[in-house]
């Protein structure tokens, strides 16, 4: 089972490769004839050289056919060692699995990366099987050189054809998925480049793994000089593990990946996006009248307050006299701890008269401090600008880095903010208080949910909530999904017959479900697309089949999708990076759907379905889809 080259180097002889032996013999046989023809200086000389090259090529091909692999000259060779055939077969199988479709269409270069990573996992599993076979059967069967050569030759001859067929089928499956998610069926699928990228990634990971093995051997041999061999092996493995873990975590990850991400994010946070100007309205943070300086808002805070719509813009939509909306934003540089930041936010709300508005909304931010302008403006235009929206930045790191480093900080910050705003809101006369709403998107959904002890607490202390694209670890979302009504799918759960909470991908039709059920206030809406990898990604995908692959599948999930250990995890991980590639409502794009959701949660008097359509169109024009990760 597999290739084991150590046995062939026991004698210490350095075996000359067959191709080199045959090539040398061919050159020796051809030299006299070639020199005789060269003496003519005529056409015969050229024909002789051509015949010589043909003989050499034929001799080389025969040598490769007899022995299409290479034996290391010594058993100690670790990095420069011919691959294991069993491991190669399993790696090829895993590469094929990586070509299956996932939640969203993916570009060819990401497919190359996924293919290399999953092939490396397959190679490791195959190598483990070979090792276990050698370990469990001391008197194991070993293939003869002829059988071994024919096995390798068959693999090498079939592999290019098989890879071509696999990549062709995967392109067809990607086109099917694109049609399902309203994308043009045309597809750029560079099969050769996919195979090359996968091979480079696989080779790199294999070399790294063999280098670690070589390090383990070296450490073990050094320790064996001062202690018995079994103890040296155990201690060598332990020391190598520590070196690899510490090196990967502290050097590669913390000082490398996170260090670069933090430096980039810090520079970005100190910048201002093109077209964003400091506001002079006293109703927004960062203005000359504000308690928070323009510089302390951070990049996303300056965009949030510097792009607030004017009363004239809102009047142009409503046709009636409108107010300038209030936007309060506390940047991370403006406070020391979260309680201080929350109190600063309350003072900013008091300064602007926010507690006299019709609607007061509290929202969380993503890692960079981003807030979706479509969700904010939907509420502001809908209520004629008679709104106040407040948030507090807890980090300037990208969401993926914030998730890895300080995921819990988002919930702690948002809980402090909501509790402070809620305590001040309660001081207002009950019949004069503004509607108190909460909302969030992506990472900020988990942050908003952390402000409450459960869905009942959220319903008790707010007048409504809009939560968009909730990550898998969002506490209330996880509870609602787990306790959903029987027979409702995980991608469109029904909780308590839709009494307070409803889920939607297509709000106009999904929020009407279940049919005939009364939707009581306060109302909570979750916008979640069945194909959103942010909603479904979790570490459990490594070893456990997820419920979102059970029948019936979501409306934009291809029937060709399936779960495979390790493979689905990496596919979904990469899907998050390209989740903005499809139009709304697919992937992690939600477009203007917040308009329809707000129309159900907190509609103003006289609001109609036509108004929802008009506002949706306006916001799609004001905020057209852009590629890239927002927060």
Secondary structure as the mmCIF struct_conf table of DSSP 4:
data_model
#
loop_
_struct_conf.conf_type_id
_struct_conf.id
_struct_conf.beg_label_comp_id
_struct_conf.beg_label_asym_id
_struct_conf.beg_label_seq_id
_struct_conf.end_label_comp_id
_struct_conf.end_label_asym_id
_struct_conf.end_label_seq_id
HELX_RH_3T_P HELX_RH_3T_P1 UNK A 6 UNK A 9
TURN_TY1_P TURN_TY1_P1 UNK A 10 UNK A 11
HELX_LH_PP_P HELX_LH_PP_P1 UNK A 15 UNK A 17
HELX_RH_AL_P HELX_RH_AL_P1 UNK A 18 UNK A 40
BEND BEND1 UNK A 42 UNK A 42
HELX_RH_AL_P HELX_RH_AL_P2 UNK A 43 UNK A 66
BEND BEND2 UNK A 69 UNK A 69
BEND BEND3 UNK A 73 UNK A 74
TURN_TY1_P TURN_TY1_P2 UNK A 75 UNK A 76
BEND BEND4 UNK A 79 UNK A 80
HELX_LH_PP_P HELX_LH_PP_P2 UNK A 82 UNK A 84
HELX_RH_AL_P HELX_RH_AL_P3 UNK A 85 UNK A 98
TURN_TY1_P TURN_TY1_P3 UNK A 99 UNK A 99
BEND BEND5 UNK A 100 UNK A 100
BEND BEND6 UNK A 103 UNK A 104
HELX_RH_AL_P HELX_RH_AL_P4 UNK A 108 UNK A 136
TURN_TY1_P TURN_TY1_P4 UNK A 138 UNK A 139
HELX_RH_AL_P HELX_RH_AL_P5 UNK A 145 UNK A 180
TURN_TY1_P TURN_TY1_P5 UNK A 181 UNK A 182
BEND BEND7 UNK A 185 UNK A 185
HELX_RH_AL_P HELX_RH_AL_P6 UNK A 191 UNK A 224
TURN_TY1_P TURN_TY1_P6 UNK A 225 UNK A 226
BEND BEND8 UNK A 227 UNK A 227
HELX_RH_AL_P HELX_RH_AL_P7 UNK A 229 UNK A 246
HELX_RH_PI_P HELX_RH_PI_P1 UNK A 247 UNK A 258
HELX_RH_AL_P HELX_RH_AL_P8 UNK A 259 UNK A 269
TURN_TY1_P TURN_TY1_P7 UNK A 270 UNK A 270
BEND BEND9 UNK A 271 UNK A 271
TURN_TY1_P TURN_TY1_P8 UNK A 274 UNK A 275
TURN_TY1_P TURN_TY1_P9 UNK A 282 UNK A 283
STRN STRN1 UNK A 284 UNK A 284
TURN_TY1_P TURN_TY1_P10 UNK A 285 UNK A 286
BEND BEND10 UNK A 287 UNK A 287
TURN_TY1_P TURN_TY1_P11 UNK A 288 UNK A 289
BEND BEND11 UNK A 291 UNK A 292
BEND BEND12 UNK A 294 UNK A 294
HELX_RH_3T_P HELX_RH_3T_P2 UNK A 295 UNK A 297
HELX_RH_AL_P HELX_RH_AL_P9 UNK A 298 UNK A 306
TURN_TY1_P TURN_TY1_P12 UNK A 307 UNK A 307
HELX_LH_PP_P HELX_LH_PP_P3 UNK A 308 UNK A 310
HELX_RH_AL_P HELX_RH_AL_P10 UNK A 311 UNK A 318
BEND BEND13 UNK A 319 UNK A 320
HELX_LH_PP_P HELX_LH_PP_P4 UNK A 323 UNK A 325
STRN STRN2 UNK A 326 UNK A 330
HELX_RH_3T_P HELX_RH_3T_P3 UNK A 332 UNK A 334
BEND BEND14 UNK A 336 UNK A 337
HELX_RH_AL_P HELX_RH_AL_P11 UNK A 338 UNK A 352
TURN_TY1_P TURN_TY1_P13 UNK A 353 UNK A 353
HELX_RH_3T_P HELX_RH_3T_P4 UNK A 354 UNK A 356
BEND BEND15 UNK A 357 UNK A 358
STRN STRN3 UNK A 359 UNK A 363
TURN_TY1_P TURN_TY1_P14 UNK A 367 UNK A 368
HELX_RH_AL_P HELX_RH_AL_P12 UNK A 373 UNK A 382
TURN_TY1_P TURN_TY1_P15 UNK A 383 UNK A 385
STRN STRN4 UNK A 387 UNK A 392
BEND BEND16 UNK A 397 UNK A 397
HELX_RH_AL_P HELX_RH_AL_P13 UNK A 399 UNK A 426
TURN_TY1_P TURN_TY1_P16 UNK A 427 UNK A 427
BEND BEND17 UNK A 428 UNK A 428
TURN_TY1_P TURN_TY1_P17 UNK A 430 UNK A 432
HELX_LH_PP_P HELX_LH_PP_P5 UNK A 433 UNK A 434
STRN STRN5 UNK A 435 UNK A 441
TURN_TY1_P TURN_TY1_P18 UNK A 442 UNK A 442
HELX_RH_AL_P HELX_RH_AL_P14 UNK A 443 UNK A 449
TURN_TY1_P TURN_TY1_P19 UNK A 450 UNK A 451
BEND BEND18 UNK A 452 UNK A 454
HELX_RH_AL_P HELX_RH_AL_P15 UNK A 455 UNK A 461
BEND BEND19 UNK A 463 UNK A 463
STRN STRN6 UNK A 464 UNK A 468
BEND BEND20 UNK A 469 UNK A 469
TURN_TY1_P TURN_TY1_P20 UNK A 472 UNK A 473
HELX_RH_AL_P HELX_RH_AL_P16 UNK A 475 UNK A 482
TURN_TY1_P TURN_TY1_P21 UNK A 483 UNK A 483
HELX_LH_PP_P HELX_LH_PP_P6 UNK A 484 UNK A 485
TURN_TY1_P TURN_TY1_P22 UNK A 486 UNK A 487
HELX_RH_3T_P HELX_RH_3T_P5 UNK A 490 UNK A 492
BEND BEND21 UNK A 495 UNK A 495
HELX_RH_3T_P HELX_RH_3T_P6 UNK A 496 UNK A 498
BEND BEND22 UNK A 499 UNK A 500
STRN STRN7 UNK A 501 UNK A 504
BEND BEND23 UNK A 505 UNK A 506
HELX_RH_AL_P HELX_RH_AL_P17 UNK A 507 UNK A 510
TURN_TY1_P TURN_TY1_P23 UNK A 511 UNK A 512
HELX_LH_PP_P HELX_LH_PP_P7 UNK A 513 UNK A 513
BEND BEND24 UNK A 514 UNK A 514
TURN_TY1_P TURN_TY1_P24 UNK A 515 UNK A 516
HELX_LH_PP_P HELX_LH_PP_P8 UNK A 520 UNK A 520
BEND BEND25 UNK A 521 UNK A 522
STRN STRN8 UNK A 523 UNK A 527
TURN_TY1_P TURN_TY1_P25 UNK A 530 UNK A 531
HELX_RH_AL_P HELX_RH_AL_P18 UNK A 533 UNK A 536
HELX_RH_3T_P HELX_RH_3T_P7 UNK A 539 UNK A 542
TURN_TY1_P TURN_TY1_P26 UNK A 543 UNK A 543
BEND BEND26 UNK A 544 UNK A 544
HELX_RH_3T_P HELX_RH_3T_P8 UNK A 547 UNK A 549
BEND BEND27 UNK A 550 UNK A 552
HELX_LH_PP_P HELX_LH_PP_P9 UNK A 553 UNK A 554
TURN_TY1_P TURN_TY1_P27 UNK A 555 UNK A 556
BEND BEND28 UNK A 557 UNK A 557
TURN_TY1_P TURN_TY1_P28 UNK A 559 UNK A 560
TURN_TY1_P TURN_TY1_P29 UNK A 565 UNK A 566
HELX_RH_AL_P HELX_RH_AL_P19 UNK A 567 UNK A 577
TURN_TY1_P TURN_TY1_P30 UNK A 578 UNK A 580
BEND BEND29 UNK A 581 UNK A 582
HELX_LH_PP_P HELX_LH_PP_P10 UNK A 583 UNK A 583
TURN_TY1_P TURN_TY1_P31 UNK A 584 UNK A 585
BEND BEND30 UNK A 586 UNK A 586
TURN_TY1_P TURN_TY1_P32 UNK A 587 UNK A 588
TURN_TY1_P TURN_TY1_P33 UNK A 591 UNK A 592
HELX_RH_AL_P HELX_RH_AL_P20 UNK A 593 UNK A 601
BEND BEND31 UNK A 602 UNK A 602
HELX_LH_PP_P HELX_LH_PP_P11 UNK A 603 UNK A 604
TURN_TY1_P TURN_TY1_P34 UNK A 605 UNK A 606
HELX_RH_AL_P HELX_RH_AL_P21 UNK A 609 UNK A 622
TURN_TY1_P TURN_TY1_P35 UNK A 623 UNK A 623
BEND BEND32 UNK A 627 UNK A 628
#
